[in-house]
C-alpha cells in the first residue's frame, strides 16, 4: 500500500479549462463535498488544489482499479501522512463507513454522492448547473441560442461544455455512471417522469419489465433519492404519491424518447426552485406553490389571451388555496394582468431564473 500512496502523492489529475461554479470550498476546515454523480465535484476539487502552493497534497481516488481488491488501511495512511507531512488529504468517491475513522491531517476533503453526516466535516452540497452557471459554459452570443442550448444540453457540466448535445456523451455517462440494474430502473423512472408516484408503484412498473426484488427497488429508490438522482415533491392536497422528477431534464429526455416538451420545461422550473432553496409543493397539475402561497405556473408558449381565459376558469381553485400571486414562466412571453385583486405576471425563464437566484 505504501507504493500506492507514493504513486498518489502529488500525482493527482490537473484541472483543465475549469469554469468557476457558485459552490466554493473554504480553506483550512474539513469538508464533505457531496452531490449527485455528474454534478462536477471532482472538477471543483482539482481546481481548489490547483490554487494551493507549497503544501503537501495527497489525493486518493477510491474508484481507481487498485481498490477493486484492496482496501485503504487507516494506520498505514496515517503513518504516510505523518512521515511526509501531508497538509491536505482528499478522498474522492468515498462511500459511507469505508473507514472506521478519518486520519489526523491539517485539512481533509471527503467527496461523496450523499452527505456523510459526520460532525467533524462541514457539509457542502453541489447541484448540477443552474442556468446562470450554464451561461458561464456557453460562448454563443445570442440569448435564444443560449436557452436552446440549455434545453438540449441540460445541467450536467460534461454536456454543457459542448456546442452540441451529443447523444454519445449522454450514453457514455449513462453506461459508466450506473450499474446495469440501475440503468434499467432509470428507464422505468424516465417513463414516469413528472408523475405522482409511490415506491410501490415504481416496483410494480419495474417488475413488469425486468427481474428485480422488492427490497432492491426500495433500497435503490431511497439511495437515488438521497443522492438526488431523483427528487420527490410533496403535493399540497394529494394524500398518496409525490411528484417524481429526475435530476436533469435532458437526461430524462434522453432516456424517454418522445417525451413532451412541457415535461422538460416543467422539470427545468422545479430544478431551478430546488437549486435556489425555495421550498415548494405541487398543486396537482397546476404548478408549484411556495410557502408564501405564490403559484409558479409552467406555460412555455401560452399567450396572454389564452392564459387569461384559463385563469378565469381556475380562479375558484386559486381562491381555495389562498394563492397570493401567480407567476407564469414562459420561453419568451412577458405580460401581466389582475383578476379580482389577484396579480398574474408572466416572465421568460431566463429572467425568472435570475430573479429567483437574487432572492437566495
BAKE-506545 format. One record per residue (C-alpha): residue number from 1; chain; z, x, y. Coordinates in Angstrom, 1 decimal, decimal comma, padded with zeros to 4 digits. Layout:
N
[NUM A [Z X Y]]
...
***
This chain:
360
[1 A [000,0 000,0 000,0]]
[2 A [000,6 002,9 002,3]]
[3 A [-003,1 003,8 002,2]]
[4 A [-003,9 000,2 003,1]]
[5 A [-001,6 000,3 006,1]]
[6 A [-003,1 003,7 007,2]]
[7 A [-006,5 002,0 007,0]]
[8 A [-005,4 -000,9 009,3]]
[9 A [-003,6 001,3 011,7]]
[10 A [-005,7 001,2 014,9]]
[11 A [-008,7 000,3 012,9]]
[12 A [-008,9 -003,4 013,9]]
[13 A [-012,2 -005,1 014,9]]
[14 A [-013,1 -004,8 018,5]]
[15 A [-013,6 -007,8 020,9]]
[16 A [-017,3 -008,2 021,7]]
[17 A [-018,5 -010,2 024,7]]
[18 A [-015,3 -012,2 024,9]]
[19 A [-015,4 -015,1 027,2]]
[20 A [-011,9 -016,0 028,7]]
[21 A [-010,1 -019,1 027,5]]
[22 A [-007,4 -021,2 029,2]]
[23 A [-005,0 -020,0 026,5]]
[24 A [-003,3 -016,7 027,3]]
[25 A [-000,8 -014,6 025,4]]
[26 A [002,4 -013,4 027,2]]
[27 A [003,3 -009,8 026,8]]
[28 A [006,4 -008,4 025,2]]
[29 A [007,5 -011,6 023,4]]
[30 A [007,0 -012,5 019,8]]
[31 A [004,3 -015,2 019,3]]
[32 A [003,0 -017,6 016,8]]
[33 A [-000,6 -018,4 017,8]]
[34 A [-001,8 -021,4 015,8]]
[35 A [-004,8 -023,7 015,7]]
[36 A [-007,5 -025,2 013,5]]
[37 A [-009,9 -022,9 011,8]]
[38 A [-012,9 -022,0 014,0]]
[39 A [-010,9 -022,5 017,3]]
[40 A [-011,2 -018,8 018,3]]
[41 A [-007,7 -017,5 017,5]]
[42 A [-008,9 -014,1 016,3]]
[43 A [-011,1 -013,5 019,3]]
[44 A [-008,2 -014,1 021,7]]
[45 A [-006,0 -011,7 019,7]]
[46 A [-008,7 -009,0 019,7]]
[47 A [-009,2 -009,4 023,5]]
[48 A [-005,5 -009,2 024,0]]
[49 A [-005,3 -005,9 022,1]]
[50 A [-008,3 -004,5 023,9]]
[51 A [-006,4 -004,6 027,2]]
[52 A [-003,4 -002,7 025,8]]
[53 A [-003,3 001,1 026,4]]
[54 A [-001,2 003,9 024,9]]
[55 A [000,6 001,7 022,4]]
[56 A [000,5 002,0 018,6]]
[57 A [-001,0 -001,2 017,2]]
[58 A [-001,1 -002,4 013,6]]
[59 A [-003,5 -005,3 013,0]]
[60 A [-003,5 -006,7 009,4]]
[61 A [-006,0 -009,4 008,4]]
[62 A [-004,4 -011,2 005,5]]
[63 A [-007,7 -012,7 004,4]]
[64 A [-009,2 -009,3 003,6]]
[65 A [-010,2 -008,9 000,0]]
[66 A [-007,3 -006,4 -000,6]]
[67 A [-004,8 -009,2 -000,5]]
[68 A [-006,5 -011,2 -003,2]]
[69 A [-004,5 -009,3 -005,8]]
[70 A [-001,9 -007,6 -003,7]]
[71 A [001,0 -008,8 -001,5]]
[72 A [002,4 -007,4 001,7]]
[73 A [005,6 -005,6 000,9]]
[74 A [008,1 -006,1 003,8]]
[75 A [010,1 -002,9 003,0]]
[76 A [007,1 -000,7 002,9]]
[77 A [005,7 -002,3 006,1]]
[78 A [009,0 -001,8 007,9]]
[79 A [009,0 001,9 006,9]]
[80 A [005,5 002,4 008,1]]
[81 A [006,3 000,7 011,4]]
[82 A [009,4 003,0 011,9]]
[83 A [007,5 006,1 010,8]]
[84 A [004,5 005,7 013,2]]
[85 A [006,5 003,9 015,9]]
[86 A [004,3 000,8 015,8]]
[87 A [004,8 -001,2 019,0]]
[88 A [002,6 -004,3 018,3]]
[89 A [002,1 -005,8 014,8]]
[90 A [-000,5 -008,6 014,3]]
[91 A [-000,5 -010,6 011,1]]
[92 A [-003,8 -012,6 011,2]]
[93 A [-004,5 -015,5 008,9]]
[94 A [-000,8 -015,8 008,0]]
[95 A [000,4 -018,6 005,7]]
[96 A [003,9 -020,0 005,9]]
[97 A [006,6 -018,3 003,8]]
[98 A [004,2 -015,4 002,9]]
[99 A [007,0 -013,0 003,9]]
[100 A [010,7 -013,6 003,4]]
[101 A [011,3 -012,2 006,9]]
[102 A [009,3 -010,6 009,7]]
[103 A [009,7 -006,8 010,3]]
[104 A [011,5 -005,4 013,3]]
[105 A [008,9 -004,3 015,9]]
[106 A [008,6 -004,4 019,7]]
[107 A [006,1 -007,3 019,5]]
[108 A [004,9 -009,3 016,6]]
[109 A [002,0 -011,8 016,8]]
[110 A [001,5 -014,1 013,9]]
[111 A [-001,7 -016,1 013,7]]
[112 A [-001,8 -019,2 011,6]]
[113 A [-003,6 -022,5 011,2]]
[114 A [-000,4 -024,6 011,5]]
[115 A [002,8 -024,0 013,6]]
[116 A [005,2 -022,0 011,6]]
[117 A [008,3 -023,4 013,2]]
[118 A [010,1 -020,0 013,4]]
[119 A [012,7 -019,9 016,1]]
[120 A [012,0 -016,3 017,0]]
[121 A [008,3 -016,9 017,6]]
[122 A [007,1 -018,6 020,7]]
[123 A [004,6 -021,2 019,6]]
[124 A [001,2 -021,2 021,4]]
[125 A [-001,4 -023,7 020,3]]
[126 A [-005,2 -023,1 020,6]]
[127 A [-007,6 -026,0 020,5]]
[128 A [-011,3 -025,7 020,2]]
[129 A [-013,2 -025,6 023,5]]
[130 A [-012,8 -028,3 026,1]]
[131 A [-015,7 -029,0 028,4]]
[132 A [-014,7 -026,6 031,2]]
[133 A [-014,2 -023,8 028,6]]
[134 A [-017,6 -024,6 027,1]]
[135 A [-019,2 -024,2 030,5]]
[136 A [-018,0 -020,6 030,6]]
[137 A [-020,0 -020,0 027,4]]
[138 A [-023,1 -021,8 028,9]]
[139 A [-025,6 -020,0 031,2]]
[140 A [-028,2 -022,6 031,9]]
[141 A [-028,4 -023,7 035,5]]
[142 A [-029,0 -027,5 035,3]]
[143 A [-026,0 -029,7 034,7]]
[144 A [-027,9 -032,1 032,4]]
[145 A [-028,8 -029,2 030,2]]
[146 A [-025,2 -028,1 030,0]]
[147 A [-024,0 -031,6 029,0]]
[148 A [-026,8 -031,9 026,5]]
[149 A [-025,9 -028,5 025,0]]
[150 A [-022,3 -029,6 024,8]]
[151 A [-023,3 -032,7 022,9]]
[152 A [-025,4 -030,7 020,5]]
[153 A [-023,1 -027,8 020,0]]
[154 A [-019,6 -029,3 020,1]]
[155 A [-016,4 -027,4 020,7]]
[156 A [-016,4 -024,6 018,2]]
[157 A [-016,8 -021,2 020,1]]
[158 A [-019,2 -019,9 017,4]]
[159 A [-021,8 -022,5 018,3]]
[160 A [-021,1 -022,6 022,0]]
[161 A [-022,5 -019,0 022,3]]
[162 A [-025,9 -020,1 021,1]]
[163 A [-028,5 -021,8 023,2]]
[164 A [-029,4 -023,9 020,2]]
[165 A [-027,1 -025,8 017,9]]
[166 A [-028,1 -024,1 014,7]]
[167 A [-027,5 -026,2 011,6]]
[168 A [-027,4 -022,9 009,6]]
[169 A [-024,5 -021,7 011,7]]
[170 A [-022,7 -025,0 011,1]]
[171 A [-023,5 -024,8 007,4]]
[172 A [-022,1 -021,3 007,3]]
[173 A [-018,8 -022,4 008,9]]
[174 A [-018,6 -025,4 006,6]]
[175 A [-019,1 -023,3 003,5]]
[176 A [-017,0 -020,4 004,4]]
[177 A [-014,0 -022,1 006,1]]
[178 A [-013,3 -024,8 003,5]]
[179 A [-013,0 -024,8 -000,3]]
[180 A [-015,4 -026,9 -002,4]]
[181 A [-012,9 -029,7 -002,8]]
[182 A [-012,1 -029,7 000,9]]
[183 A [-015,8 -029,9 001,6]]
[184 A [-016,1 -033,0 -000,5]]
[185 A [-013,1 -034,6 001,3]]
[186 A [-014,6 -033,7 004,7]]
[187 A [-017,8 -035,5 003,8]]
[188 A [-015,8 -038,6 003,0]]
[189 A [-013,8 -038,3 006,2]]
[190 A [-017,1 -037,9 008,2]]
[191 A [-018,5 -041,1 006,7]]
[192 A [-015,4 -043,0 008,1]]
[193 A [-015,1 -041,0 011,3]]
[194 A [-013,6 -043,1 014,2]]
[195 A [-012,5 -045,8 011,8]]
[196 A [-008,9 -047,1 011,4]]
[197 A [-007,7 -045,8 008,0]]
[198 A [-004,7 -045,2 005,8]]
[199 A [-004,4 -042,3 003,5]]
[200 A [-004,5 -044,7 000,6]]
[201 A [-007,9 -045,9 001,8]]
[202 A [-009,1 -042,3 002,1]]
[203 A [-008,1 -041,8 -001,5]]
[204 A [-009,9 -044,9 -002,6]]
[205 A [-013,1 -043,8 -000,9]]
[206 A [-012,8 -040,3 -002,3]]
[207 A [-012,3 -041,2 -005,9]]
[208 A [-015,5 -043,2 -005,9]]
[209 A [-017,4 -040,0 -005,1]]
[210 A [-015,7 -037,2 -007,0]]
[211 A [-012,9 -036,5 -009,4]]
[212 A [-009,7 -036,0 -007,5]]
[213 A [-006,0 -036,7 -007,8]]
[214 A [-004,0 -038,9 -005,5]]
[215 A [-001,5 -036,1 -004,9]]
[216 A [-004,2 -033,7 -003,9]]
[217 A [-005,6 -036,2 -001,4]]
[218 A [-002,3 -037,0 000,2]]
[219 A [-001,3 -033,3 000,4]]
[220 A [-004,7 -032,3 001,8]]
[221 A [-004,9 -035,1 004,3]]
[222 A [-001,4 -034,1 005,6]]
[223 A [-002,5 -030,5 005,7]]
[224 A [-005,7 -031,3 007,6]]
[225 A [-003,6 -033,5 010,0]]
[226 A [-001,0 -030,7 010,5]]
[227 A [-003,8 -028,2 011,3]]
[228 A [-005,5 -030,9 013,4]]
[229 A [-008,8 -030,7 011,5]]
[230 A [-008,4 -034,4 011,6]]
[231 A [-006,4 -036,4 014,1]]
[232 A [-004,9 -039,8 013,7]]
[233 A [-004,4 -042,0 016,8]]
[234 A [-002,0 -044,9 016,7]]
[235 A [-003,2 -048,4 017,6]]
[236 A [-001,4 -050,3 020,3]]
[237 A [-001,4 -053,5 018,2]]
[238 A [-002,5 -052,8 014,6]]
[239 A [000,3 -052,6 012,1]]
[240 A [-001,6 -050,6 009,5]]
[241 A [-004,1 -047,8 009,7]]
[242 A [-004,7 -045,3 012,5]]
[243 A [-008,0 -044,3 014,1]]
[244 A [-009,1 -041,1 012,4]]
[245 A [-011,3 -038,5 014,2]]
[246 A [-012,5 -035,0 013,2]]
[247 A [-011,6 -032,1 015,4]]
[248 A [-015,2 -031,5 016,5]]
[249 A [-017,7 -034,3 017,3]]
[250 A [-020,8 -032,1 016,5]]
[251 A [-019,2 -031,1 013,2]]
[252 A [-018,7 -034,7 012,3]]
[253 A [-022,3 -035,5 013,2]]
[254 A [-023,5 -032,6 011,0]]
[255 A [-021,6 -034,0 008,0]]
[256 A [-022,7 -037,6 008,6]]
[257 A [-026,4 -037,6 009,4]]
[258 A [-027,4 -040,7 011,3]]
[259 A [-024,1 -041,3 013,0]]
[260 A [-024,4 -043,5 016,1]]
[261 A [-024,2 -041,7 019,4]]
[262 A [-021,3 -043,9 020,6]]
[263 A [-019,1 -042,4 017,8]]
[264 A [-019,9 -038,9 019,1]]
[265 A [-019,2 -039,9 022,7]]
[266 A [-016,0 -041,8 021,8]]
[267 A [-014,7 -038,7 020,0]]
[268 A [-015,6 -036,5 023,0]]
[269 A [-013,3 -038,6 025,1]]
[270 A [-010,5 -038,8 022,6]]
[271 A [-010,5 -035,0 022,1]]
[272 A [-010,5 -034,4 025,9]]
[273 A [-007,4 -036,6 026,2]]
[274 A [-005,7 -034,8 023,4]]
[275 A [-006,5 -031,4 024,7]]
[276 A [-005,3 -032,3 028,1]]
[277 A [-002,0 -033,5 026,6]]
[278 A [-002,5 -037,1 027,7]]
[279 A [-000,7 -039,4 025,1]]
[280 A [-002,9 -042,4 024,2]]
[281 A [-003,1 -045,2 021,7]]
[282 A [-006,2 -047,1 020,8]]
[283 A [-006,6 -050,7 021,9]]
[284 A [-008,6 -051,8 018,8]]
[285 A [-012,2 -051,2 019,6]]
[286 A [-011,7 -051,5 023,3]]
[287 A [-010,9 -047,9 024,2]]
[288 A [-007,8 -045,8 024,7]]
[289 A [-004,6 -046,8 026,6]]
[290 A [-002,3 -044,4 028,3]]
[291 A [001,5 -044,6 028,9]]
[292 A [000,6 -045,8 032,4]]
[293 A [-001,4 -048,6 030,9]]
[294 A [-004,7 -047,2 032,1]]
[295 A [-007,6 -048,1 029,8]]
[296 A [-010,1 -045,4 029,1]]
[297 A [-013,3 -047,1 028,0]]
[298 A [-016,3 -045,1 026,5]]
[299 A [-019,5 -046,6 027,8]]
[300 A [-022,2 -043,8 027,9]]
[301 A [-025,1 -045,8 029,2]]
[302 A [-023,7 -049,1 030,4]]
[303 A [-024,9 -050,3 033,8]]
[304 A [-022,6 -051,8 036,4]]
[305 A [-024,0 -055,2 035,9]]
[306 A [-023,6 -055,1 032,1]]
[307 A [-020,0 -053,8 032,3]]
[308 A [-019,1 -056,4 034,9]]
[309 A [-020,1 -059,2 032,6]]
[310 A [-018,2 -057,7 029,6]]
[311 A [-015,2 -057,1 031,8]]
[312 A [-015,1 -060,8 032,7]]
[313 A [-015,2 -061,7 029,1]]
[314 A [-012,4 -059,3 028,2]]
[315 A [-010,3 -059,9 031,3]]
[316 A [-007,7 -062,0 029,4]]
[317 A [-007,3 -059,2 026,9]]
[318 A [-006,6 -056,7 029,8]]
[319 A [-004,0 -059,1 031,2]]
[320 A [-002,3 -059,5 027,8]]
[321 A [-001,8 -055,7 027,6]]
[322 A [-000,9 -055,3 031,2]]
[323 A [-003,8 -053,0 031,9]]
[324 A [-003,2 -051,4 035,3]]
[325 A [-006,7 -049,7 035,7]]
[326 A [-009,9 -049,4 033,7]]
[327 A [-011,7 -046,1 033,7]]
[328 A [-015,2 -046,3 032,3]]
[329 A [-016,5 -042,9 031,1]]
[330 A [-020,3 -042,6 031,1]]
[331 A [-023,0 -040,0 030,7]]
[332 A [-024,3 -040,2 034,3]]
[333 A [-023,5 -043,5 035,9]]
[334 A [-020,9 -044,0 038,7]]
[335 A [-019,7 -047,3 040,1]]
[336 A [-016,6 -049,3 040,9]]
[337 A [-015,5 -052,9 041,2]]
[338 A [-012,4 -055,1 041,2]]
[339 A [-011,8 -058,3 039,2]]
[340 A [-008,7 -060,2 040,3]]
[341 A [-007,0 -057,1 041,7]]
[342 A [-007,8 -055,1 038,5]]
[343 A [-009,6 -051,9 039,5]]
[344 A [-012,6 -050,6 037,4]]
[345 A [-014,1 -047,2 038,0]]
[346 A [-017,0 -045,6 036,2]]
[347 A [-017,3 -041,8 036,1]]
[348 A [-019,7 -039,4 034,4]]
[349 A [-018,0 -037,4 031,6]]
[350 A [-018,2 -034,1 033,4]]
[351 A [-016,3 -035,4 036,5]]
[352 A [-013,8 -037,4 034,4]]
[353 A [-013,0 -034,4 032,2]]
[354 A [-012,4 -032,1 035,2]]
[355 A [-010,1 -034,7 036,9]]
[356 A [-008,0 -035,0 033,7]]
[357 A [-007,7 -031,2 033,5]]
[358 A [-006,4 -031,1 037,1]]
[359 A [-003,7 -033,6 036,1]]
[360 A [-002,3 -031,5 033,3]]
***
